[in-house]
Structures are given as structure tokens and as C-alpha cells.
Amino acid sequence: MRSFASQSLNLLRLALAGIFILAALTCQAAEKEFELNIQNGKVPKGSYLMKVQKGDQIRWKVLSDADGELHIHAYHIDQIIKAQKPTMYSFTATATGRYRVEWHPESERGKGIHHSEPLALLEVYPN
């Protein structure tokens, strides 16, 4: 017959295993998709703020009325966008914080111009 201490230790091990499994299931990365419809260098207000968790897979569907470049400095993302041509782009949210998503029309590309207002904001929260 097992001792009370041995039975308690086994129950504790089972409980800890359950907690670890539950934590792994709840911390799984999600896929988040956002549509960025750029018109006259702006997106609709509902597209302006994108909130995700660290580790989430982010998919952008971008459509613009003009050629240009979409980028996020901290993520080293530079995506060339052609007018009226839907572009899909995916990346993983690896760093937490609030990041500016910037849009540069073709006439500004490569000139180091930065706007006071970003096209949108990406907020990445810790798990």
C-alpha cells in the first residue's frame, strides 16, 4: 500500500502536467488576417489599428490605388505594392510593442521621407 505522501506526490505531478498542457493549448499562436485598402495614402479607420499577440501569424491583404511601398521599420518589412493588384504578405509577430506601418507612394520610395502620421499601427501584446 502506498503512503499518503507518495499518493500526494503523484496527484501533484498529474496536476502540474495538466497545467502545462492547458498553458500550451491556450498559448498557441493564432492566424490574424487584415485588409489594408489604401486610398489616397490612407486606410479606413477600422483598418488603422491592428492588435495581435506575440507569436501570431499575421496575413495582410493589401490593395492600393497607387504604386508604392508598405513597411514596418522594426520588423524589417518592405513590401512593394502595385496599384490595383492585390498583394498578400505574411509574417510572424516576434516582437512586442507598438509599430508604425508606413506607406510611401512610388514618388517617395528610397528618399528617406517619413510622415508624421503612419498609415496604420500594429500593436503586439505579450502572451
N, CA, C and O atoms as a Tinker XYZ file with bonds, in Angstrom:
   508  protein
     1  N      0.841000   -1.185000    0.000000    73     2
     2  CA     0.000000    0.000000    0.000000    64     1     3
     3  C      0.889000    1.252000    0.000000    63     2     4     5
     4  O      1.861000    1.350000    0.748000    81     3
     5  N      0.526000    2.182000   -0.847000    73     3     6
     6  CA     1.306000    3.414000   -0.961000    64     5     7
     7  C      1.079000    4.321000    0.226000    63     6     8     9
     8  O      0.037000    4.282000    0.880000    81     7
     9  N      2.068000    5.124000    0.482000    73     7    10
    10  CA     1.937000    6.079000    1.566000    64     9    11
    11  C      1.147000    7.292000    1.086000    63    10    12    13
    12  O      1.012000    7.530000   -0.114000    81    11
    13  N      0.642000    8.031000    2.023000    73    11    14
    14  CA    -0.094000    9.260000    1.713000    64    13    15
    15  C      0.794000   10.241000    0.962000    63    14    16    17
    16  O      0.333000   10.890000    0.023000    81    15
    17  N      2.056000   10.361000    1.355000    73    15    18
    18  CA     2.995000   11.277000    0.704000    64    17    19
    19  C      3.216000   10.878000   -0.747000    63    18    20    21
    20  O      3.281000   11.743000   -1.620000    81    19
    21  N      3.332000    9.583000   -1.018000    73    19    22
    22  CA     3.542000    9.091000   -2.388000    64    21    23
    23  C      2.320000    9.388000   -3.250000    63    22    24    25
    24  O      2.463000    9.811000   -4.397000    81    23
    25  N      1.129000    9.173000   -2.717000    73    23    26
    26  CA    -0.105000    9.448000   -3.455000    64    25    27
    27  C     -0.242000   10.957000   -3.725000    63    26    28    29
    28  O     -0.659000   11.368000   -4.808000    81    27
    29  N      0.110000   11.756000   -2.740000    73    27    30
    30  CA     0.031000   13.212000   -2.895000    64    29    31
    31  C      1.001000   13.698000   -3.963000    63    30    32    33
    32  O      0.673000   14.586000   -4.750000    81    31
    33  N      2.195000   13.114000   -3.990000    73    31    34
    34  CA     3.187000   13.485000   -4.981000    64    33    35
    35  C      2.708000   13.129000   -6.387000    63    34    36    37
    36  O      2.906000   13.905000   -7.322000    81    35
    37  N      2.088000   11.977000   -6.542000    73    35    38
    38  CA     1.552000   11.580000   -7.854000    64    37    39
    39  C      0.424000   12.502000   -8.293000    63    38    40    41
    40  O      0.341000   12.861000   -9.468000    81    39
    41  N     -0.434000   12.886000   -7.376000    73    39    42
    42  CA    -1.518000   13.820000   -7.713000    64    41    43
    43  C     -0.951000   15.185000   -8.112000    63    42    44    45
    44  O     -1.449000   15.829000   -9.035000    81    43
    45  N      0.088000   15.613000   -7.409000    73    43    46
    46  CA     0.728000   16.886000   -7.739000    64    45    47
    47  C      1.345000   16.829000   -9.131000    63    46    48    49
    48  O      1.240000   17.789000   -9.894000    81    47
    49  N      1.985000   15.718000   -9.466000    73    47    50
    50  CA     2.572000   15.560000  -10.800000    64    49    51
    51  C      1.489000   15.616000  -11.880000    63    50    52    53
    52  O      1.666000   16.270000  -12.908000    81    51
    53  N      0.379000   14.934000  -11.646000    73    51    54
    54  CA    -0.725000   14.959000  -12.616000    64    53    55
    55  C     -1.293000   16.369000  -12.782000    63    54    56    57
    56  O     -1.587000   16.801000  -13.896000    81    55
    57  N     -1.441000   17.069000  -11.682000    73    55    58
    58  CA    -1.973000   18.433000  -11.741000    64    57    59
    59  C     -1.028000   19.343000  -12.515000    63    58    60    61
    60  O     -1.475000   20.136000  -13.344000    81    59
    61  N      0.265000   19.240000  -12.256000    73    59    62
    62  CA     1.237000   20.064000  -12.975000    64    61    63
    63  C      1.257000   19.742000  -14.463000    63    62    64    65
    64  O      1.359000   20.643000  -15.295000    81    63
    65  N      1.160000   18.464000  -14.798000    73    63    66
    66  CA     1.114000   18.070000  -16.213000    64    65    67
    67  C     -0.116000   18.687000  -16.883000    63    66    68    69
    68  O     -0.031000   19.177000  -18.009000    81    67
    69  N     -1.241000   18.663000  -16.199000    73    67    70
    70  CA    -2.462000   19.257000  -16.741000    64    69    71
    71  C     -2.325000   20.757000  -16.945000    63    70    72    73
    72  O     -2.792000   21.303000  -17.944000    81    71
    73  N     -1.684000   21.414000  -15.995000    73    71    74
    74  CA    -1.471000   22.861000  -16.118000    64    73    75
    75  C     -0.588000   23.172000  -17.314000    63    74    76    77
    76  O     -0.878000   24.100000  -18.070000    81    75
    77  N      0.492000   22.407000  -17.501000    73    75    78
    78  CA     1.382000   22.635000  -18.638000    64    77    79
    79  C      0.678000   22.391000  -19.966000    63    78    80    81
    80  O      0.884000   23.135000  -20.925000    81    79
    81  N     -0.142000   21.365000  -20.027000    73    79    82
    82  CA    -0.891000   21.076000  -21.263000    64    81    83
    83  C     -1.878000   22.201000  -21.542000    63    82    84    85
    84  O     -1.984000   22.658000  -22.680000    81    83
    85  N     -2.597000   22.651000  -20.532000    73    83    86
    86  CA    -3.548000   23.748000  -20.701000    64    85    87
    87  C     -2.844000   25.030000  -21.134000    63    86    88    89
    88  O     -3.340000   25.752000  -21.999000    81    87
    89  N     -1.696000   25.311000  -20.537000    73    87    90
    90  CA    -0.944000   26.514000  -20.920000    64    89    91
    91  C     -0.491000   26.426000  -22.367000    63    90    92    93
    92  O     -0.545000   27.416000  -23.097000    81    91
    93  N     -0.046000   25.254000  -22.787000    73    91    94
    94  CA     0.397000   25.088000  -24.178000    64    93    95
    95  C     -0.760000   25.279000  -25.142000    63    94    96    97
    96  O     -0.587000   25.874000  -26.206000    81    95
    97  N     -1.927000   24.788000  -24.789000    73    95    98
    98  CA    -3.092000   24.934000  -25.666000    64    97    99
    99  C     -3.568000   26.365000  -25.758000    63    98   100   101
   100  O     -3.980000   26.807000  -26.830000    81    99
   101  N     -3.523000   27.101000  -24.659000    73    99   102
   102  CA    -4.026000   28.474000  -24.672000    64   101   103
   103  C     -3.009000   29.458000  -25.241000    63   102   104   105
   104  O     -3.388000   30.568000  -25.616000    81   103
   105  N     -1.731000   29.089000  -25.319000    73   103   106
   106  CA    -0.705000   29.984000  -25.829000    64   105   107
   107  C     -0.384000   29.736000  -27.299000    63   106   108   109
   108  O      0.563000   30.311000  -27.836000    81   107
   109  N     -1.161000   28.891000  -27.943000    73   107   110
   110  CA    -0.891000   28.629000  -29.344000    64   109   111
   111  C     -1.113000   29.894000  -30.156000    63   110   112   113
   112  O     -2.026000   30.678000  -29.895000    81   111
   113  N     -0.267000   30.065000  -31.129000    73   111   114
   114  CA    -0.365000   31.243000  -31.985000    64   113   115
   115  C     -1.633000   31.184000  -32.831000    63   114   116   117
   116  O     -2.072000   30.115000  -33.255000    81   115
   117  N     -2.191000   32.329000  -33.056000    73   115   118
   118  CA    -3.381000   32.444000  -33.897000    64   117   119
   119  C     -2.985000   33.022000  -35.243000    63   118   120   121
   120  O     -1.927000   33.635000  -35.380000    81   119
   121  N     -3.822000   32.826000  -36.210000    73   119   122
   122  CA    -3.644000   33.474000  -37.504000    64   121   123
   123  C     -4.571000   34.677000  -37.537000    63   122   124   125
   124  O     -5.777000   34.552000  -37.322000    81   123
   125  N     -4.002000   35.835000  -37.807000    73   123   126
   126  CA    -4.775000   37.075000  -37.877000    64   125   127
   127  C     -4.647000   37.637000  -39.282000    63   126   128   129
   128  O     -3.540000   37.798000  -39.798000    81   127
   129  N     -5.778000   37.933000  -39.895000    73   127   130
   130  CA    -5.761000   38.488000  -41.250000    64   129   131
   131  C     -6.332000   39.903000  -41.232000    63   130   132   133
   132  O     -7.358000   40.171000  -40.607000    81   131
   133  N     -5.648000   40.789000  -41.926000    73   131   134
   134  CA    -6.069000   42.180000  -42.007000    64   133   135
   135  C     -6.087000   42.615000  -43.465000    63   134   136   137
   136  O     -5.224000   42.230000  -44.255000    81   135
   137  N     -7.079000   43.421000  -43.807000    73   135   138
   138  CA    -7.147000   44.007000  -45.143000    64   137   139
   139  C     -6.756000   45.471000  -45.046000    63   138   140   141
   140  O     -7.318000   46.231000  -44.258000    81   139
   141  N     -5.788000   45.849000  -45.859000    73   139   142
   142  CA    -5.348000   47.234000  -45.918000    64   141   143
   143  C     -5.694000   47.754000  -47.307000    63   142   144   145
   144  O     -4.970000   47.506000  -48.271000    81   143
   145  N     -6.797000   48.470000  -47.401000    73   143   146
   146  CA    -7.227000   49.068000  -48.663000    64   145   147
   147  C     -6.789000   50.526000  -48.670000    63   146   148   149
   148  O     -7.441000   51.389000  -48.081000    81   147
   149  N     -5.684000   50.782000  -49.339000    73   147   150
   150  CA    -5.066000   52.112000  -49.335000    64   149   151
   151  C     -5.668000   52.962000  -50.453000    63   150   152   153
   152  O     -5.567000   52.632000  -51.634000    81   151
   153  N     -6.292000   54.057000  -50.048000    73   151   154
   154  CA    -6.885000   55.004000  -50.995000    64   153   155
   155  C     -6.360000   56.386000  -50.652000    63   154   156   157
   156  O     -6.532000   56.855000  -49.527000    81   155
   157  N     -5.720000   57.041000  -51.612000    73   155   158
   158  CA    -5.134000   58.371000  -51.378000    64   157   159
   159  C     -4.178000   58.377000  -50.176000    63   158   160   161
   160  O     -4.130000   59.346000  -49.418000    81   159
   161  N     -3.423000   57.290000  -50.013000    73   159   162
   162  CA    -2.431000   57.208000  -48.952000    64   161   163
   163  C     -2.970000   56.941000  -47.566000    63   162   164   165
   164  O     -2.249000   57.105000  -46.582000    81   163
   165  N     -4.244000   56.526000  -47.465000    73   163   166
   166  CA    -4.858000   56.266000  -46.160000    64   165   167
   167  C     -5.641000   54.957000  -46.200000    63   166   168   169
   168  O     -6.002000   54.468000  -47.270000    81   167
   169  N     -5.899000   54.395000  -45.013000    73   167   170
   170  CA    -6.767000   53.225000  -44.882000    64   169   171
   171  C     -8.002000   53.639000  -44.083000    63   170   172   173
   172  O     -7.952000   54.615000  -43.335000    81   171
   173  N     -9.116000   52.904000  -44.233000    73   171   174
   174  CA   -10.304000   53.223000  -43.431000    64   173   175
   175  C     -9.990000   53.114000  -41.939000    63   174   176   177
   176  O     -9.122000   52.341000  -41.533000    81   175
   177  N    -10.700000   53.890000  -41.134000    73   175   178
   178  CA   -10.456000   53.912000  -39.687000    64   177   179
   179  C    -10.480000   52.520000  -39.064000    63   178   180   181
   180  O     -9.709000   52.257000  -38.141000    81   179
   181  N    -11.324000   51.638000  -39.529000    73   179   182
   182  CA   -11.411000   50.284000  -38.980000    64   181   183
   183  C    -10.178000   49.445000  -39.250000    63   182   184   185
   184  O     -9.979000   48.419000  -38.601000    81   183
   185  N     -9.353000   49.854000  -40.185000    73   183   186
   186  CA    -8.123000   49.125000  -40.518000    64   185   187
   187  C     -6.892000   49.752000  -39.878000    63   186   188   189
   188  O     -5.799000   49.194000  -39.970000    81   187
   189  N     -7.051000   50.896000  -39.236000    73   187   190
   190  CA    -5.915000   51.664000  -38.745000    64   189   191
   191  C     -5.146000   50.956000  -37.624000    63   190   192   193
   192  O     -3.916000   50.993000  -37.610000    81   191
   193  N     -5.847000   50.317000  -36.692000    73   191   194
   194  CA    -5.208000   49.678000  -35.542000    64   193   195
   195  C     -5.358000   48.169000  -35.632000    63   194   196   197
   196  O     -6.470000   47.642000  -35.634000    81   195
   197  N     -4.218000   47.475000  -35.708000    73   195   198
   198  CA    -4.206000   46.013000  -35.785000    64   197   199
   199  C     -3.605000   45.479000  -34.491000    63   198   200   201
   200  O     -2.448000   45.763000  -34.180000    81   199
   201  N     -4.387000   44.703000  -33.731000    73   199   202
   202  CA    -3.932000   44.166000  -32.447000    64   201   203
   203  C     -3.729000   42.651000  -32.576000    63   202   204   205
   204  O     -4.602000   41.926000  -33.053000    81   203
   205  N     -2.546000   42.197000  -32.132000    73   203   206
   206  CA    -2.209000   40.779000  -32.182000    64   205   207
   207  C     -1.422000   40.402000  -30.930000    63   206   208   209
   208  O     -1.017000   41.264000  -30.150000    81   207
   209  N     -1.215000   39.109000  -30.755000    73   207   210
   210  CA    -0.387000   38.581000  -29.678000    64   209   211
   211  C      0.965000   38.152000  -30.240000    63   210   212   213
   212  O      1.064000   37.758000  -31.403000    81   211
   213  N      1.987000   38.227000  -29.423000    73   211   214
   214  CA     3.302000   37.754000  -29.839000    64   213   215
   215  C      3.179000   36.291000  -30.257000    63   214   216   217
   216  O      2.559000   35.488000  -29.561000    81   215
   217  N      3.767000   35.959000  -31.382000    73   215   218
   218  CA     3.702000   34.603000  -31.911000    64   217   219
   219  C      2.604000   34.402000  -32.938000    63   218   220   221
   220  O      2.609000   33.400000  -33.653000    81   219
   221  N      1.653000   35.340000  -33.027000    73   219   222
   222  CA     0.586000   35.210000  -34.022000    64   221   223
   223  C      1.162000   35.293000  -35.431000    63   222   224   225
   224  O      2.134000   36.004000  -35.688000    81   223
   225  N      0.541000   34.551000  -36.324000    73   223   226
   226  CA     0.874000   34.637000  -37.740000    64   225   227
   227  C     -0.035000   35.712000  -38.335000    63   226   228   229
   228  O     -1.259000   35.610000  -38.256000    81   227
   229  N      0.564000   36.734000  -38.927000    73   227   230
   230  CA    -0.199000   37.857000  -39.473000    64   229   231
   231  C     -0.221000   37.747000  -40.988000    63   230   232   233
   232  O      0.807000   37.524000  -41.627000    81   231
   233  N     -1.411000   37.909000  -41.547000    73   231   234
   234  CA    -1.563000   37.922000  -43.008000    64   233   235
   235  C     -2.204000   39.243000  -43.392000    63   234   236   237
   236  O     -3.264000   39.613000  -42.888000    81   235
   237  N     -1.538000   39.939000  -44.292000    73   235   238
   238  CA    -2.071000   41.183000  -44.827000    64   237   239
   239  C     -2.514000   40.966000  -46.258000    63   238   240   241
   240  O     -1.801000   40.371000  -47.067000    81   239
   241  N     -3.697000   41.455000  -46.554000    73   239   242
   242  CA    -4.154000   41.552000  -47.940000    64   241   243
   243  C     -4.166000   43.049000  -48.246000    63   242   244   245
   244  O     -4.953000   43.805000  -47.678000    81   243
   245  N     -3.282000   43.460000  -49.151000    73   243   246
   246  CA    -3.098000   44.884000  -49.427000    64   245   247
   247  C     -3.588000   45.205000  -50.830000    63   246   248   249
   248  O     -3.255000   44.519000  -51.797000    81   247
   249  N     -4.377000   46.252000  -50.918000    73   247   250
   250  CA    -4.830000   46.768000  -52.207000    64   249   251
   251  C     -4.670000   48.280000  -52.155000    63   250   252   253
   252  O     -5.099000   48.923000  -51.197000    81   251
   253  N     -4.053000   48.846000  -53.188000    73   251   254
   254  CA    -3.808000   50.280000  -53.206000    64   253   255
   255  C     -4.251000   50.880000  -54.532000    63   254   256   257
   256  O     -4.278000   50.205000  -55.561000    81   255
   257  N     -4.598000   52.157000  -54.487000    73   255   258
   258  CA    -4.962000   52.864000  -55.722000    64   257   259
   259  C     -3.727000   53.437000  -56.413000    63   258   260   261
   260  O     -3.841000   54.048000  -57.476000    81   259
   261  N     -2.531000   53.244000  -55.812000    73   259   262
   262  CA    -1.292000   53.764000  -56.397000    64   261   263
   263  C     -0.142000   52.806000  -56.090000    63   262   264   265
   264  O     -0.187000   52.064000  -55.109000    81   263
   265  N      0.882000   52.831000  -56.933000    73   263   266
   266  CA     2.101000   52.067000  -56.659000    64   265   267
   267  C      2.792000   52.670000  -55.445000    63   266   268   269
   268  O      2.729000   53.879000  -55.223000    81   267
   269  N      3.454000   51.820000  -54.657000    73   267   270
   270  CA     4.198000   52.329000  -53.518000    64   269   271
   271  C      4.843000   51.220000  -52.718000    63   270   272   273
   272  O      4.971000   50.083000  -53.172000    81   271
   273  N      5.247000   51.584000  -51.512000    73   271   274
   274  CA     5.924000   50.647000  -50.618000    64   273   275
   275  C      5.287000   50.715000  -49.235000    63   274   276   277
   276  O      5.033000   51.794000  -48.699000    81   275
   277  N      5.039000   49.551000  -48.679000    73   275   278
   278  CA     4.492000   49.414000  -47.333000    64   277   279
   279  C      5.605000   48.859000  -46.465000    63   278   280   281
   280  O      6.244000   47.877000  -46.844000    81   279
   281  N      5.858000   49.468000  -45.296000    73   279   282
   282  CA     6.901000   48.892000  -44.449000    64   281   283
   283  C      6.708000   49.177000  -42.973000    63   282   284   285
   284  O      6.009000   50.104000  -42.564000    81   283
   285  N      7.373000   48.318000  -42.186000    73   283   286
   286  CA     7.458000   48.468000  -40.737000    64   285   287
   287  C      8.941000   48.387000  -40.411000    63   286   288   289
   288  O      9.565000   47.350000  -40.637000    81   287
   289  N      9.505000   49.447000  -39.892000    73   287   290
   290  CA    10.945000   49.505000  -39.621000    64   289   291
   291  C     11.407000   48.405000  -38.677000    63   290   292   293
   292  O     12.345000   47.678000  -39.003000    81   291
   293  N     10.780000   48.264000  -37.529000    73   291   294
   294  CA    11.247000   47.319000  -36.515000    64   293   295
   295  C     11.202000   45.870000  -36.992000    63   294   296   297
   296  O     11.974000   45.038000  -36.516000    81   295
   297  N     10.327000   45.570000  -37.906000    73   295   298
   298  CA    10.204000   44.209000  -38.418000    64   297   299
   299  C     10.987000   44.003000  -39.720000    63   298   300   301
   300  O     11.011000   42.895000  -40.254000    81   299
   301  N     11.607000   45.028000  -40.219000    73   299   302
   302  CA    12.375000   44.945000  -41.468000    64   301   303
   303  C     11.525000   44.403000  -42.613000    63   302   304   305
   304  O     11.965000   43.563000  -43.398000    81   303
   305  N     10.301000   44.908000  -42.684000    73   303   306
   306  CA     9.376000   44.521000  -43.750000    64   305   307
   307  C      9.316000   45.670000  -44.750000    63   306   308   309
   308  O      9.021000   46.809000  -44.389000    81   307
   309  N      9.593000   45.360000  -45.983000    73   307   310
   310  CA     9.464000   46.309000  -47.087000    64   309   311
   311  C      8.744000   45.579000  -48.204000    63   310   312   313
   312  O      9.308000   44.684000  -48.833000    81   311
   313  N      7.512000   45.954000  -48.451000    73   311   314
   314  CA     6.699000   45.266000  -49.449000    64   313   315
   315  C      6.312000   46.238000  -50.561000    63   314   316   317
   316  O      5.661000   47.253000  -50.312000    81   315
   317  N      6.720000   45.919000  -51.789000    73   315   318
   318  CA     6.352000   46.733000  -52.943000    64   317   319
   319  C      4.912000   46.381000  -53.324000    63   318   320   321
   320  O      4.554000   45.210000  -53.451000    81   319
   321  N      4.102000   47.416000  -53.502000    73   319   322
   322  CA     2.688000   47.245000  -53.845000    64   321   323
   323  C      2.444000   47.898000  -55.202000    63   322   324   325
   324  O      2.855000   49.034000  -55.438000    81   323
   325  N      1.780000   47.179000  -56.076000    73   323   326
   326  CA     1.396000   47.703000  -57.396000    64   325   327
   327  C     -0.082000   48.088000  -57.351000    63   326   328   329
   328  O     -0.907000   47.381000  -56.771000    81   327
   329  N     -0.394000   49.210000  -57.968000    73   327   330
   330  CA    -1.772000   49.723000  -57.977000    64   329   331
   331  C     -2.747000   48.689000  -58.527000    63   330   332   333
   332  O     -2.491000   48.029000  -59.534000    81   331
   333  N     -3.868000   48.574000  -57.831000    73   331   334
   334  CA    -4.991000   47.719000  -58.234000    64   333   335
   335  C     -4.620000   46.237000  -58.352000    63   334   336   337
   336  O     -5.325000   45.475000  -59.014000    81   335
   337  N     -3.531000   45.831000  -57.724000    73   335   338
   338  CA    -3.103000   44.433000  -57.764000    64   337   339
   339  C     -3.039000   43.917000  -56.319000    63   338   340   341
   340  O     -2.112000   44.266000  -55.588000    81   339
   341  N     -4.008000   43.094000  -55.898000    73   339   342
   342  CA    -3.990000   42.598000  -54.513000    64   341   343
   343  C     -2.681000   41.876000  -54.202000    63   342   344   345
   344  O     -2.209000   41.054000  -54.988000    81   343
   345  N     -2.106000   42.194000  -53.049000    73   343   346
   346  CA    -0.848000   41.588000  -52.612000    64   345   347
   347  C     -1.063000   40.965000  -51.244000    63   346   348   349
   348  O     -1.586000   41.612000  -50.336000    81   347
   349  N     -0.661000   39.710000  -51.098000    73   347   350
   350  CA    -0.722000   39.028000  -49.803000    64   349   351
   351  C      0.678000   39.030000  -49.207000    63   350   352   353
   352  O      1.667000   38.827000  -49.911000    81   351
   353  N      0.748000   39.263000  -47.897000    73   351   354
   354  CA     2.029000   39.231000  -47.210000    64   353   355
   355  C      1.817000   38.612000  -45.835000    63   354   356   357
   356  O      0.871000   38.973000  -45.134000    81   355
   357  N      2.680000   37.689000  -45.441000    73   355   358
   358  CA     2.576000   37.024000  -44.137000    64   357   359
   359  C      3.869000   37.175000  -43.359000    63   358   360   361
   360  O      4.960000   37.174000  -43.928000    81   359
   361  N      3.726000   37.305000  -42.041000    73   359   362
   362  CA     4.881000   37.327000  -41.155000    64   361   363
   363  C      4.414000   36.965000  -39.755000    63   362   364   365
   364  O      3.217000   36.969000  -39.466000    81   363
   365  N      5.368000   36.652000  -38.894000    73   363   366
   366  CA     5.071000   36.288000  -37.513000    64   365   367
   367  C      5.370000   37.472000  -36.606000    63   366   368   369
   368  O      6.396000   38.136000  -36.753000    81   367
   369  N      4.468000   37.728000  -35.668000    73   367   370
   370  CA     4.662000   38.802000  -34.692000    64   369   371
   371  C      5.686000   38.324000  -33.663000    63   370   372   373
   372  O      5.347000   37.588000  -32.737000    81   371
   373  N      6.935000   38.746000  -33.830000    73   371   374
   374  CA     8.012000   38.255000  -32.976000    64   373   375
   375  C      8.412000   39.222000  -31.870000    63   374   376   377
   376  O      9.015000   38.812000  -30.878000    81   375
   377  N      8.087000   40.488000  -32.028000    73   375   378
   378  CA     8.479000   41.497000  -31.034000    64   377   379
   379  C      7.253000   42.238000  -30.532000    63   378   380   381
   380  O      6.392000   42.635000  -31.318000    81   379
   381  N      7.176000   42.423000  -29.217000    73   379   382
   382  CA     6.042000   43.142000  -28.643000    64   381   383
   383  C      6.273000   44.645000  -28.736000    63   382   384   385
   384  O      7.409000   45.118000  -28.780000    81   383
   385  N      5.177000   45.373000  -28.766000    73   383   386
   386  CA     5.258000   46.828000  -28.816000    64   385   387
   387  C      4.255000   47.399000  -29.800000    63   386   388   389
   388  O      3.393000   46.694000  -30.325000    81   387
   389  N      4.393000   48.690000  -30.034000    73   387   390
   390  CA     3.509000   49.406000  -30.972000    64   389   391
   391  C      4.367000   49.903000  -32.126000    63   390   392   393
   392  O      5.329000   50.644000  -31.926000    81   391
   393  N      4.005000   49.485000  -33.343000    73   391   394
   394  CA     4.827000   49.754000  -34.515000    64   393   395
   395  C      4.045000   50.513000  -35.584000    63   394   396   397
   396  O      2.872000   50.242000  -35.840000    81   395
   397  N      4.728000   51.460000  -36.188000    73   395   398
   398  CA     4.168000   52.251000  -37.280000    64   397   399
   399  C      4.232000   51.450000  -38.576000    63   398   400   401
   400  O      5.277000   50.911000  -38.941000    81   399
   401  N      3.114000   51.385000  -39.252000    73   399   402
   402  CA     3.070000   50.823000  -40.597000    64   401   403
   403  C      3.066000   52.034000  -41.527000    63   402   404   405
   404  O      2.155000   52.860000  -41.484000    81   403
   405  N      4.082000   52.125000  -42.356000    73   403   406
   406  CA     4.220000   53.318000  -43.189000    64   405   407
   407  C      3.972000   52.996000  -44.659000    63   406   408   409
   408  O      4.256000   51.900000  -45.143000    81   407
   409  N      3.433000   53.990000  -45.341000    73   407   410
   410  CA     3.153000   53.897000  -46.775000    64   409   411
   411  C      3.914000   55.012000  -47.482000    63   410   412   413
   412  O      3.851000   56.178000  -47.091000    81   411
   413  N      4.628000   54.629000  -48.524000    73   411   414
   414  CA     5.323000   55.614000  -49.354000    64   413   415
   415  C      4.891000   55.417000  -50.797000    63   414   416   417
   416  O      5.146000   54.365000  -51.384000    81   415
   417  N      4.236000   56.427000  -51.377000    73   415   418
   418  CA     3.907000   56.317000  -52.799000    64   417   419
   419  C      5.186000   56.192000  -53.617000    63   418   420   421
   420  O      6.269000   56.534000  -53.143000    81   419
   421  N      5.060000   55.712000  -54.823000    73   419   422
   422  CA     6.211000   55.470000  -55.700000    64   421   423
   423  C      7.131000   56.685000  -55.788000    63   422   424   425
   424  O      8.351000   56.531000  -55.841000    81   423
   425  N      6.564000   57.884000  -55.804000    73   423   426
   426  CA     7.375000   59.107000  -55.934000    64   425   427
   427  C      8.285000   59.354000  -54.724000    63   426   428   429
   428  O      9.237000   60.127000  -54.825000    81   427
   429  N      8.009000   58.710000  -53.582000    73   427   430
   430  CA     8.800000   58.917000  -52.365000    64   429   431
   431  C      9.738000   57.760000  -52.042000    63   430   432   433
   432  O     10.583000   57.881000  -51.155000    81   431
   433  N      9.604000   56.654000  -52.743000    73   431   434
   434  CA    10.407000   55.463000  -52.417000    64   433   435
   435  C     11.901000   55.758000  -52.503000    63   434   436   437
   436  O     12.376000   56.385000  -53.451000    81   435
   437  N     12.637000   55.286000  -51.479000    73   435   438
   438  CA    14.082000   55.411000  -51.467000    64   437   439
   439  C     14.612000   56.790000  -51.133000    63   438   440   441
   440  O     15.818000   57.021000  -51.221000    81   439
   441  N     13.743000   57.712000  -50.752000    73   439   442
   442  CA    14.183000   59.081000  -50.471000    64   441   443
   443  C     14.278000   59.378000  -48.972000    63   442   444   445
   444  O     14.620000   60.494000  -48.582000    81   443
   445  N     13.976000   58.385000  -48.133000    73   443   446
   446  CA    14.094000   58.577000  -46.690000    64   445   447
   447  C     13.051000   59.501000  -46.099000    63   446   448   449
   448  O     13.259000   60.050000  -45.017000    81   447
   449  N     11.942000   59.683000  -46.780000    73   447   450
   450  CA    10.872000   60.557000  -46.291000    64   449   451
   451  C     10.038000   59.786000  -45.270000    63   450   452   453
   452  O      9.631000   58.652000  -45.522000    81   451
   453  N      9.784000   60.410000  -44.114000    73   451   454
   454  CA     8.932000   59.799000  -43.095000    64   453   455
   455  C      7.801000   60.760000  -42.770000    63   454   456   457
   456  O      8.012000   61.958000  -42.579000    81   455
   457  N      6.616000   60.218000  -42.712000    73   455   458
   458  CA     5.425000   61.023000  -42.473000    64   457   459
   459  C      5.145000   61.134000  -40.982000    63   458   460   461
   460  O      5.490000   60.238000  -40.212000    81   459
   461  N      4.522000   62.231000  -40.575000    73   459   462
   462  CA     4.187000   62.400000  -39.167000    64   461   463
   463  C      3.094000   61.418000  -38.754000    63   462   464   465
   464  O      3.068000   60.967000  -37.608000    81   463
   465  N      2.208000   61.088000  -39.663000    73   463   466
   466  CA     1.138000   60.128000  -39.386000    64   465   467
   467  C      1.423000   58.813000  -40.106000    63   466   468   469
   468  O      1.671000   58.815000  -41.311000    81   467
   469  N      1.391000   57.693000  -39.389000    73   467   470
   470  CA     1.577000   56.409000  -40.069000    64   469   471
   471  C      0.320000   56.024000  -40.842000    63   470   472   473
   472  O     -0.758000   56.570000  -40.607000    81   471
   473  N      0.470000   55.092000  -41.750000    73   471   474
   474  CA    -0.687000   54.540000  -42.457000    64   473   475
   475  C     -1.574000   53.791000  -41.468000    63   474   476   477
   476  O     -2.800000   53.898000  -41.506000    81   475
   477  N     -0.929000   53.025000  -40.576000    73   475   478
   478  CA    -1.643000   52.216000  -39.586000    64   477   479
   479  C     -0.691000   51.923000  -38.437000    63   478   480   481
   480  O      0.492000   52.263000  -38.487000    81   479
   481  N     -1.228000   51.285000  -37.399000    73   479   482
   482  CA    -0.420000   50.864000  -36.256000    64   481   483
   483  C     -0.602000   49.370000  -36.040000    63   482   484   485
   484  O     -1.704000   48.836000  -36.172000    81   483
   485  N      0.500000   48.703000  -35.703000    73   483   486
   486  CA     0.473000   47.293000  -35.341000    64   485   487
   487  C      0.851000   47.214000  -33.866000    63   486   488   489
   488  O      1.950000   47.614000  -33.481000    81   487
   489  N     -0.068000   46.693000  -33.033000    73   487   490
   490  CA     0.205000   46.515000  -31.617000    64   489   491
   491  C      0.355000   45.029000  -31.338000    63   490   492   493
   492  O     -0.557000   44.243000  -31.596000    81   491
   493  N      1.522000   44.646000  -30.806000    73   491   494
   494  CA     1.813000   43.245000  -30.497000    64   493   495
   495  C      1.925000   43.116000  -28.991000    63   494   496   497
   496  O      2.802000   43.720000  -28.372000    81   495
   497  N      1.030000   42.323000  -28.399000    73   495   498
   498  CA     0.974000   42.151000  -26.962000    64   497   499
   499  C      1.662000   40.856000  -26.549000    63   498   500   501
   500  O      1.656000   39.883000  -27.304000    81   499
   501  N      2.265000   40.836000  -25.338000    73   499   502
   502  CA     2.878000   39.589000  -24.862000    64   501   503
   503  C      1.797000   38.536000  -24.623000    63   502   504   505
   504  O      0.631000   38.862000  -24.400000    81   503
   505  N      2.205000   37.278000  -24.674000    73   503   506
   506  CA     1.241000   36.169000  -24.421000    64   505   507
   507  C      0.829000   36.161000  -22.975000    63   506   508
   508  O      0.033000   35.316000  -22.564000    81   507
